Amino acid sequence: MPKVKIDKSRCKGCYLCVVNCPNALLKVVPELNAKGIKPVYFSGGKCTGCGMCALMCPECIIKITK
């Protein structure tokens, strides 16, 4: 199963990854990061490794490894 790694400290809260995940596996953290943003996290589940989240992230903070 693919592993999804997100650098929450660099997340700017655009949530393009959340909207574009076909399996709705990305969620918003309820707490603010150091920038005052609610970052995204991988909630677990069956990631297919499609890469849409990483592709849509303008900050390139999402890495997917198989």
N, CA, C and O atoms as a MOPAC input file, in Angstrom:
PM7 MOZYME 1SCF
protein

 N      0.85000 1    -1.17900 1     0.00000 1
 C      0.00000 1     0.00000 1     0.00000 1
 C      0.89400 1     1.24100 1     0.00000 1
 O      1.88600 1     1.27500 1     0.72900 1
 N      0.57200 1     2.25000 1    -0.79200 1
 C      1.35800 1     3.48200 1    -0.84200 1
 C      1.34900 1     4.22600 1     0.48900 1
 O      0.39000 1     4.14500 1     1.25700 1
 N      2.43800 1     4.95500 1     0.74600 1
 C      2.52300 1     5.78000 1     1.94900 1
 C      2.43500 1     7.24600 1     1.52800 1
 O      3.05800 1     7.66100 1     0.55100 1
 N      1.66300 1     8.01300 1     2.26900 1
 C      1.48400 1     9.43400 1     1.99100 1
 C      2.13400 1    10.21700 1     3.11900 1
 O      1.80500 1    10.02800 1     4.29000 1
 N      3.06200 1    11.09900 1     2.75700 1
 C      3.74500 1    11.92300 1     3.74900 1
 C      3.47000 1    13.39100 1     3.41300 1
 O      3.67800 1    13.83400 1     2.28300 1
 N      2.99700 1    14.13600 1     4.41700 1
 C      2.64800 1    15.54100 1     4.22900 1
 C      3.43700 1    16.38200 1     5.22600 1
 O      3.43300 1    16.09800 1     6.42300 1
 N      4.11000 1    17.41100 1     4.73500 1
 C      4.84100 1    18.34000 1     5.60300 1
 C      3.84100 1    19.38300 1     6.10400 1
 O      3.64300 1    20.41700 1     5.46700 1
 N      3.21300 1    19.10500 1     7.24800 1
 C      2.14500 1    19.96600 1     7.77900 1
 C      2.63600 1    21.37500 1     8.10700 1
 O      1.85900 1    22.32900 1     8.07100 1
 N      3.92000 1    21.50500 1     8.42500 1
 C      4.44500 1    22.82700 1     8.78400 1
 C      4.49200 1    23.76900 1     7.59100 1
 O      4.52800 1    24.98600 1     7.76900 1
 N      4.49300 1    23.22400 1     6.37300 1
 C      4.54100 1    24.05900 1     5.16300 1
 C      3.19100 1    24.22000 1     4.47300 1
 O      3.08800 1    24.94200 1     3.48200 1
 N      2.15800 1    23.56000 1     4.98300 1
 C      0.83100 1    23.62900 1     4.37900 1
 C      0.29000 1    25.05700 1     4.47700 1
 O      0.34800 1    25.68200 1     5.53600 1
 N     -0.23500 1    25.56200 1     3.36100 1
 C     -0.79700 1    26.91700 1     3.33300 1
 C     -2.32400 1    26.92000 1     3.32800 1
 O     -2.94100 1    27.98100 1     3.23900 1
 N     -2.93200 1    25.74800 1     3.42100 1
 C     -4.38200 1    25.67200 1     3.56600 1
 C     -5.19300 1    25.92800 1     2.31800 1
 O     -6.31600 1    26.42200 1     2.41500 1
 N     -4.67000 1    25.61200 1     1.15400 1
 C     -5.47300 1    25.79700 1    -0.06600 1
 C     -6.49200 1    24.65800 1    -0.21700 1
 O     -7.54100 1    24.83300 1    -0.83600 1
 N     -6.17300 1    23.49900 1     0.35100 1
 C     -7.03100 1    22.30800 1     0.36500 1
 C     -7.34600 1    21.74900 1    -1.01300 1
 O     -8.33200 1    21.03000 1    -1.17600 1
 N     -6.52400 1    22.06800 1    -2.00700 1
 C     -6.70400 1    21.48700 1    -3.33800 1
 C     -6.50600 1    19.97600 1    -3.30300 1
 O     -7.15200 1    19.24100 1    -4.05000 1
 N     -5.61400 1    19.52000 1    -2.43700 1
 C     -5.38200 1    18.07900 1    -2.30900 1
 C     -6.61800 1    17.38100 1    -1.74800 1
 O     -6.98100 1    16.29400 1    -2.19800 1
 N     -7.25700 1    18.00500 1    -0.77300 1
 C     -8.45300 1    17.42800 1    -0.14500 1
 C     -9.57000 1    17.29200 1    -1.17600 1
 O    -10.22400 1    16.25200 1    -1.26000 1
 N     -9.77900 1    18.32400 1    -1.94200 1
 C    -10.85800 1    18.34900 1    -2.94000 1
 C    -10.61100 1    17.33900 1    -4.06000 1
 O    -11.55700 1    16.77700 1    -4.61100 1
 N     -9.33800 1    17.10900 1    -4.39700 1
 C     -9.02200 1    16.26800 1    -5.54900 1
 C     -8.68000 1    14.82600 1    -5.22700 1
 O     -8.40900 1    14.05200 1    -6.14500 1
 N     -8.68100 1    14.43400 1    -3.96600 1
 C     -8.42900 1    13.03300 1    -3.61800 1
 C     -9.66400 1    12.21500 1    -3.99300 1
 O    -10.73900 1    12.43900 1    -3.43800 1
 N     -9.52700 1    11.27300 1    -4.92200 1
 C    -10.70600 1    10.51900 1    -5.36000 1
 C    -11.30300 1     9.61300 1    -4.27300 1
 O    -12.45500 1     9.19000 1    -4.37500 1
 N    -10.51300 1     9.32000 1    -3.23300 1
 C    -10.99800 1     8.44100 1    -2.17200 1
 C    -11.26500 1     9.18000 1    -0.86900 1
 O    -11.53600 1     8.55200 1     0.15500 1
 N    -11.19200 1    10.50800 1    -0.89500 1
 C    -11.45600 1    11.35400 1     0.27600 1
 C    -10.64800 1    10.91500 1     1.50600 1
 O    -11.19300 1    10.77300 1     2.60000 1
 N     -9.34400 1    10.70400 1     1.30800 1
 C     -8.47900 1    10.23600 1     2.38600 1
 C     -7.69300 1    11.35300 1     3.06100 1
 O     -6.98800 1    11.10600 1     4.03900 1
 N     -7.80300 1    12.56500 1     2.55800 1
 C     -7.10900 1    13.69500 1     3.16100 1
 C     -8.11400 1    14.53000 1     3.94500 1
 O     -9.20800 1    14.82600 1     3.46300 1
 N     -7.72700 1    14.90000 1     5.14800 1
 C     -8.60800 1    15.66400 1     6.04200 1
 C     -7.86800 1    16.89200 1     6.55200 1
 O     -6.65300 1    17.00500 1     6.39000 1
 N     -8.59800 1    17.80100 1     7.16300 1
 C     -8.03300 1    19.02400 1     7.72300 1
 C     -7.86000 1    18.84300 1     9.22600 1
 O     -8.78700 1    18.43700 1     9.92600 1
 N     -6.64800 1    19.15300 1     9.71300 1
 C     -6.34800 1    19.07000 1    11.14200 1
 C     -7.13400 1    20.16000 1    11.87500 1
 O     -7.18000 1    21.29400 1    11.39800 1
 N     -7.74700 1    19.85600 1    13.00800 1
 C     -8.51400 1    20.88500 1    13.72600 1
 C     -7.64100 1    21.96900 1    14.36400 1
 O     -8.11800 1    23.08000 1    14.59600 1
 N     -6.36200 1    21.66300 1    14.65400 1
 C     -5.47000 1    22.63500 1    15.28200 1
 C     -4.71100 1    23.44100 1    14.22600 1
 O     -4.49000 1    22.96900 1    13.11100 1
 N     -4.32000 1    24.64900 1    14.58800 1
 C     -3.54800 1    25.51300 1    13.69300 1
 C     -2.07100 1    25.14600 1    13.75000 1
 O     -1.55800 1    24.74200 1    14.79400 1
 N     -1.38300 1    25.29600 1    12.59300 1
 C      0.06500 1    25.12000 1    12.58900 1
 C      0.72000 1    26.45800 1    12.94900 1
 O      0.01400 1    27.40400 1    13.29700 1
 N      2.03500 1    26.55900 1    12.87400 1
 C      2.76000 1    27.76700 1    13.25500 1
 C      2.38500 1    28.97100 1    12.38800 1
 O      2.55900 1    30.11600 1    12.80400 1
 N      1.87300 1    28.71400 1    11.19000 1
 C      1.46200 1    29.79100 1    10.28100 1
 C      0.02700 1    30.24400 1    10.52300 1
 O     -0.45200 1    31.17000 1     9.86800 1
 N     -0.66200 1    29.59300 1    11.46600 1
 C     -2.05300 1    29.93400 1    11.72800 1
 C     -3.01100 1    29.27800 1    10.75500 1
 O     -4.14100 1    29.73600 1    10.58300 1
 N     -2.56700 1    28.21500 1    10.12200 1
 C     -3.35900 1    27.48800 1     9.11900 1
 C     -3.74100 1    26.12200 1     9.68100 1
 O     -2.98100 1    25.53200 1    10.44900 1
 N     -4.89000 1    25.62700 1     9.30900 1
 C     -5.27000 1    24.25600 1     9.64000 1
 C     -4.73800 1    23.36500 1     8.51500 1
 O     -5.31600 1    23.33000 1     7.42900 1
 N     -3.63800 1    22.64100 1     8.77100 1
 C     -3.02700 1    21.84500 1     7.70200 1
 C     -3.79500 1    20.55700 1     7.40500 1
 O     -4.75000 1    20.19900 1     8.09400 1
 N     -3.34900 1    19.89100 1     6.37700 1
 C     -3.96200 1    18.65100 1     5.90900 1
 C     -3.18900 1    17.45800 1     6.44800 1
 O     -1.97600 1    17.53600 1     6.64300 1
 N     -3.89000 1    16.35100 1     6.69000 1
 C     -3.22500 1    15.10700 1     7.05800 1
 C     -3.86900 1    13.95000 1     6.31200 1
 O     -5.00700 1    14.03700 1     5.85200 1
 N     -3.11200 1    12.86400 1     6.20500 1
 C     -3.60400 1    11.64000 1     5.58100 1
 C     -4.34300 1    10.85400 1     6.64500 1
 O     -3.76100 1    10.49500 1     7.66800 1
 N     -5.60900 1    10.58600 1     6.41900 1
 C     -6.45300 1     9.95000 1     7.43000 1
 C     -6.33800 1     8.43600 1     7.45000 1
 O     -6.97300 1     7.77600 1     8.27300 1
 N     -5.54800 1     7.88800 1     6.56800 1
 C     -5.44400 1     6.43200 1     6.48000 1
 C     -6.45200 1     5.91100 1     5.47500 1
 O     -7.14100 1     6.68900 1     4.81500 1
 N     -6.53700 1     4.64000 1     5.36400 1
 C     -7.47100 1     4.05500 1     4.40800 1
 C     -6.73500 1     3.51500 1     3.19400 1
 O     -5.50800 1     3.42600 1     3.18800 1
 N     -7.47800 1     3.16300 1     2.19000 1
 C     -6.91000 1     2.51800 1     1.01200 1
 C     -6.50100 1     3.52500 1    -0.05500 1
 O     -7.24700 1     3.79700 1    -0.99500 1
 N     -5.30800 1     4.07000 1     0.10900 1
 C     -4.74600 1     4.96700 1    -0.89900 1
 C     -4.33200 1     4.13600 1    -2.10800 1
 O     -3.67400 1     3.10600 1    -1.96400 1
 N     -4.71600 1     4.58100 1    -3.28200 1
 C     -4.35500 1     3.86300 1    -4.50700 1
 C     -3.02400 1     4.34400 1    -5.06900 1
 O     -2.48000 1     3.73000 1    -5.98600 1
 N     -2.49600 1     5.44000 1    -4.52300 1
 C     -1.23900 1     5.98500 1    -5.01300 1
 C     -1.38700 1     6.72200 1    -6.33000 1
 O     -0.43000 1     6.82100 1    -7.09800 1
 N     -2.57200 1     7.23600 1    -6.59500 1
 C     -2.82200 1     7.91500 1    -7.87600 1
 C     -2.00400 1     9.19400 1    -8.03100 1
 O     -1.69500 1     9.60400 1    -9.15000 1
 N     -1.65200 1     9.82600 1    -6.90800 1
 C     -0.81500 1    11.02200 1    -6.95500 1
 C     -1.54200 1    12.32400 1    -7.19100 1
 O     -0.89800 1    13.36300 1    -7.33500 1
 N     -2.85500 1    12.30500 1    -7.23500 1
 C     -3.60300 1    13.54900 1    -7.47800 1
 C     -3.32700 1    14.59200 1    -6.39500 1
 O     -3.21000 1    15.78000 1    -6.69600 1
 N     -3.22300 1    14.16100 1    -5.15100 1
 C     -2.97000 1    15.11100 1    -4.06500 1
 C     -1.62600 1    15.80700 1    -4.26200 1
 O     -1.53200 1    17.02800 1    -4.14300 1
 N     -0.58900 1    15.02900 1    -4.56400 1
 C      0.74800 1    15.59100 1    -4.77000 1
 C      0.78000 1    16.48600 1    -6.00600 1
 O      1.43600 1    17.52800 1    -6.00700 1
 N      0.08800 1    16.08900 1    -7.02800 1
 C      0.05000 1    16.86700 1    -8.26900 1
 C     -0.63700 1    18.21100 1    -8.06200 1
 O     -0.20400 1    19.21800 1    -8.62300 1
 N     -1.68400 1    18.24000 1    -7.27400 1
 C     -2.45900 1    19.46400 1    -7.06200 1
 C     -1.82800 1    20.41900 1    -6.04900 1
 O     -2.17200 1    21.60100 1    -6.02900 1
 N     -0.91800 1    19.93700 1    -5.21300 1
 C     -0.33200 1    20.77300 1    -4.16300 1
 C      0.63200 1    21.80500 1    -4.75200 1
 O      1.66600 1    21.43200 1    -5.30500 1
 N      0.30500 1    23.10100 1    -4.64200 1
 C      1.18600 1    24.13200 1    -5.20200 1
 C      2.49400 1    24.27700 1    -4.42400 1
 O      3.45500 1    24.84800 1    -4.94000 1
 N      2.54400 1    23.77500 1    -3.20900 1
 C      3.74600 1    23.87700 1    -2.37800 1
 C      4.62300 1    22.63000 1    -2.46400 1
 O      5.72200 1    22.61100 1    -1.90900 1
 N      4.15500 1    21.59500 1    -3.14800 1
 C      4.88900 1    20.33000 1    -3.31600 1
 C      5.29100 1    19.73300 1    -1.96400 1
 O      6.43300 1    19.31000 1    -1.78400 1
 N      4.35000 1    19.70000 1    -1.01900 1
 C      4.65500 1    19.18500 1     0.31100 1
 C      4.14300 1    17.77200 1     0.53500 1
 O      4.27000 1    17.23600 1     1.63600 1
 N      3.56600 1    17.16000 1    -0.49400 1
 C      3.02000 1    15.80500 1    -0.37500 1
 C      3.90000 1    14.84000 1    -1.17700 1
 O      4.16400 1    15.04900 1    -2.36100 1
 N      4.33800 1    13.79600 1    -0.50700 1
 C      5.15600 1    12.76200 1    -1.15600 1
 C      4.45600 1    11.43100 1    -1.00500 1
 O      3.97200 1    11.07900 1     0.07100 1
 N      4.41100 1    10.69000 1    -2.11200 1
 C      3.79600 1     9.36400 1    -2.09600 1
 C      4.86400 1     8.36000 1    -2.48100 1
 O      5.53100 1     8.49800 1    -3.50600 1
 N      5.01700 1     7.34000 1    -1.63300 1
 C      5.96300 1     6.26100 1    -1.92200 1
 C      5.21200 1     4.94200 1    -1.90400 1
 O      4.23800 1     4.77200 1    -1.17100 1
 N      5.67100 1     4.03400 1    -2.70500 1
 C      5.01100 1     2.71700 1    -2.77900 1
 C      5.85100 1     1.67500 1    -2.10400 1
 O      5.46800 1     0.50600 1    -2.06100 1

